[in-house]
Amino acid sequence: MSEAENFEQVSKRGTQEVAKFDQPHRGFVGTVQHWLHINPALVPLIVLVLSILVFGALLGTKFFSPFALTLILQQTAIVGIVGAAQSLVILTAGIDLSVGAIMVLSSVVMGQFTFRYGLPVELSILCGLAIGTFVGFLNGWLIAIMRLPPFIVTLGMWQIALASNFLYSANETIRSQEIAEQAPLLQLFGATFKVGGAVFTVGVVFMVLLVVLLAYILKHTAWGRHVYAVGDDPDAAELSGVNVKGTLISVYMISGLICAFAGWALIGRIGSVSPTSGQLANIESITAVVIGGISLFGGRGSILGMLFGSLIVGVFTLGLRLLGADAQWTYLLIGALIIAAVAVDQWIRKVSV
């Protein structure tokens, strides 16, 4: 056997060094940019902490109290739940303008099925959850199968769901007294309990558990990785074996189901079933998502960031109100935060991973 054919001897004489790759010198700015890229929830967390410290310094114990801080959680519970639904959609590079309408329609179905048709409240709630899921399925089917733009589909569905809500309910509000007497389960999410001086609601607990559950699913399951892959590059995801259409439909269905839960939480929050409530939920959810660092271009972001984003809005709203400032200052500062968040996202996306 020739030496050239004696592969074992030749390999022994070869170099034993392991291949190494030079790490690029990023510099301070590049390192910060890279760190923010791999930790998308860090920016909204920093903004949240700073805003709490600023308002705490200005207002003292008036703001820095268990009651005031938990009041922020109560006020942002609905936005946080709907924002979780919106986050899933935006991670796929889509958008859902119908989340608020789905939420209200589901709450109206729960109320009307209970008081108009006399169904058991448990069955009425299940029907409301099913309606939200079905509307989400319609959104997903039109986007994934018919290949219609998410903006157009959900804009149309927003109008359809909103009109259906008013037509079906005849603009009739079911009063909180009637619900408390005959169907208290509908107000479950509004039930409160105290921990020291802090006052929590079931809706707040549900929001936190929902965000934690979705954060785990998105990070540690195949479905979660598929959601990010579809948002980053659907063509590459499909070539990698991801069922892009199935993933999109499932995302919109889960989004619709979460919005239906938000409808149940809305009844608990306001006490009644009102077809005119929650009209700005779609805009508020997008605001929380954008401020929370989730990229509108899809494929990047953390649902924990969305929670921080919704809390930032709650801190600014309550803080400025306690300072006696005009409500328009809240909208002005939140608008500036939205633009700043998108600018930071664009800067972070330039990083070379």
N, C-alpha and C positions, 0 to 999 in steps of 0.2 A: 504494500500500500504506500503510495507516495505521500510526502509530507503535506502536500496541498490537500490531499484527501483525508489526512488524519485530523479531522475537525477538532477532536478533543484536545490534542496536543497544541494545536494552533490557538484554541480558545484560552488555554492556560497561560500562554505567553502574551495574550492580549491585555490591554489595560483593564483594571478592575474598578476604575472610578465610576461613580454614578453621575449621570447627566445632571447638570445644574443650570438653572435659569436665573439670569440676572434680574433682580428686582429694580424696577425703575425708580429713579430718585424723584419723588413727588414734590418735595419742599413742604413748607408749612401749609400753604393754601391748598396744594394738591392733596395733602394728607387729610385735611379737614373735609375737602370735597369727597374724597373716597370714603371716609368714615360716615358721612351723612348719606352717601349712596347705599351703603350696606346696612344702615340703621335709619330708615326713613321716618320712624316715629320720633327721632331725637329732636328735630327742629320744633315741632308743635309742643313737645314736652317742655323744652326750654322756654318757649313763649308762654306756656301755661304757668310755669313756676314763677317767671318774672312778673307776669300780670297779677298773680295772686300777691306777690311780695309788694308790688307798687300800690295796689289798692289797699292792702293791709296796712302799709305805712301811712297812707293818706286818711284812712278811716278808722284805724285802730281796731278795738274790740267790736266796733259796730259791724265790721266786715269779717274780722278774724275771730269768728265764734262758730261753734259746732252747728248752731241752727242756720246761720247764714250760708255756710259752706255746703251743708246738706240741702239747703233750699236750691242752690245751683244745680245739684244733682237731680232734684225733683223736676226743675224747670226744663232740664235738657234730656229727660228720660225719653220722651217721644221722638225728639230729633235724633237721639242716639240710636234708637231702635230702627227708625226709618233710614238713618245714615248707614247702618250696617247693611241693609238691603241695597242701598245705592252703591256702597263700596264694592260689593261683589260684582255689580254690573260694570262699574267704571274700571275695575281691574281687568275686565275683558275688552277694554277700549270702547265700551258702549256708554250709554247714558239712559236713564229712565226718568222721564218727566211725569210719569203717571203714578209714582209711588204715593203721593198725597191723596190722589183720587181713589186709589185702591184701598188705602187705609180707611178713608171715610165711608166708602161703599161697603166694606166689610163690617164696619161698626153698625151701619144702618141695617144691614141684613140681620146681624145678630139681634138688634133691637126689635125690628119689625117681625121677624119670625117668632120671637117670644111673645110680643104683645098683640100683634095682628092675627096670627094664626094659632096662638096658644100652644106652641111647641115647648117641650122641656128646654130650659135654658141651656143645658149641656149640649143638646142637639143643635140648637140655634147657633151656639158658638162654633161647633164643628162645621156647620153650613157656611158661616162667615169665613172661617179659615179656608174652606174648600173654594169659595168664590175668589178669594185673593190669589190662591194657587192657580186657579183656572185662568184668570186674567193674565197672570205672569206667564203661563204656558202659551197663551195666544201671542203675547209679545215675543217670546222666544221662538215660536214657530214661524212667525212672520219675518223675524230677523235672520234666523239660521237657515230655514228651508226656502223661503221666498226671496231671501237676500235683500230685504228692504233696509234702508238706513235706520239705525236705532233711534236717532233723533226724530225722524218722521213718524215711525211706528208709535213710539211712546207719546209723542205730542198728540197724535190722533186718538190713542187709547185714553189719554188724560181727558180729552173732551168727551169721549164716549162714556167713560166711567163717571165723570162728573155729571153729565146730563142724565144718565141712568139713575144716579143717586137721587137727584132732585125729582125726577119723574116718579120713581118708585116710592119715595117717602112722602111725596106731595108737600115738600118743605115742612114736614111735621116734626117737631122736636118731642122726644119722649122725656119727660121731666125726671129729675133725679129722685124725687120723692117716690114716684111710682116704681122706679127701678129698685130703690132701697127696700121697698115693701114686698115686691113680687119677684124680683130676680136679682138679689144682691150679688150673685156670682159675676154678673156683668161688671160690677164695680171692684172686682178683686184687686186689680192692679193699683187702685187708689188707696188700699188699706195701708195704714201707717203703723210703725212700731219704733220705739225709742231705744237708742244705745247711748247711755249717758245723757248728754244734752243734745245729741244729734237725733234728728227725725228722718227716718227712711221710709220709703214706700215699696210695695211689692214690685212696682214698675221699675224702680231704680235697681233692685236686685236682679230682675229679669234682664235689664239692659246690660249690666255688668257680666252676668253669666253668659249671655248671648255673645258678647264681644269676645270673651275669653274662649268660648267654644269655637267660634269661627276662626279666631287667631290660631288655635291649635290645628283645626282642620286644614286651613290654608297652608300651614307650615309643615305639617307632618303626615299628610295623606296624599295619595296619588291624585285625587280629584283636585285638591288645592294647588298642586303643582301644575295640573292641566289648566286651571283658571289663569294662572300667571303666564303660562306658555301661550295660550290663546290670545291674551292681551298683548304680549310682546311681539309675536309674529305668528298669525294663524296658519299661514302657508307652511312655515317650517314646523309648526306643531303637528300639522296633518301629516307631513312627510315622516315625522317621528313616531307616528302611530296613534296620535291623540285623536279621539272622536270629537272634532271641533263642533259639529252641529249638536251632538248630544250634550256636550259641556255647556254650550250657550243656552240651550233650552232648559237644562237643569238649573243654571244660574238664575234665569229669569223666573222660573217656577219657585225656587227658594226665596228669591226676592219678593215675589208676590205673597208667599206664605208669611214671611217676616212682617210685611206691611199689614197683613191681616191681624197678626198679633199686636202690631202697633195700634190698629183700630180698637182692639179690645182694651189696650192700655189707655187709649184716648178716652174711652167711656169712663174708666176709673179716674182719670186725671180731671175731667170736667164734670163728672157725675152724671151727665145726661147723654142722650144719643141725639146729636145735632148734625143735620146734613150740611150745615154751613161752617163747621169747624175744620181746622187743619188745612185751610186753603193754601198756605204758604209752605207746606211741608216739603214739597219737591225742591223749592229754592233753598230752604234751610238745610236740607240734607246734602245738597251739592256744596253749599258753603262749608259745612262741617268736613266733608270729604276733601275739598281743595285745601282748606286751612290745615287739615290733618296730614298733608303731605302725600296723598295718593295722587299719582300722575293721571291727568285727564287723557293721556295718550296710551294708558293701559300698561299692564305688566310690571308695575313698580308701586310699592306702597305697603303700608301696614294698617290693618283695621284698628289697631290700638291707636294709631295716629288720628283716625277719624274720631275716636272717643275723646282724645285730647282736643281736637278741633272743636267739637261741640261744646266741651267744657270751657274753652277759651271764649266762645261767643257768650256762654252763660255768665262767665266772670265779668266780661265787659258790660253786659247788659245790667247785671245787678250792681256792679261797682259804680257805673255812671248814674244809675238811678238813685243810689244812696248819696252820691255827691250832689244831687239836684240838677244834673246837667240835662239839657234838652235831649229828647229821644233821638233827634236827628244825628247827634254826635256818635251814637252807637252805630248807626248805619254807615256813617262816614268812616269810622275807624275799622269796621268790619270789611267795608269795601276796599280800604287800603290794604288790609291783611290778605284779602283774596288775591289782589294783584301782586303783592309781595310774595305770596306762597307760590304762585305760578312762575314768577321770575326766579325764585330759588330752585324750583323744580327744573326749569330749563338749564340753570347753571349746573345742577347736580348731574343731569343726564349727559353732560359733556365728558364726564369722567371716563377714563379708560380702565375697565376692570381687568 
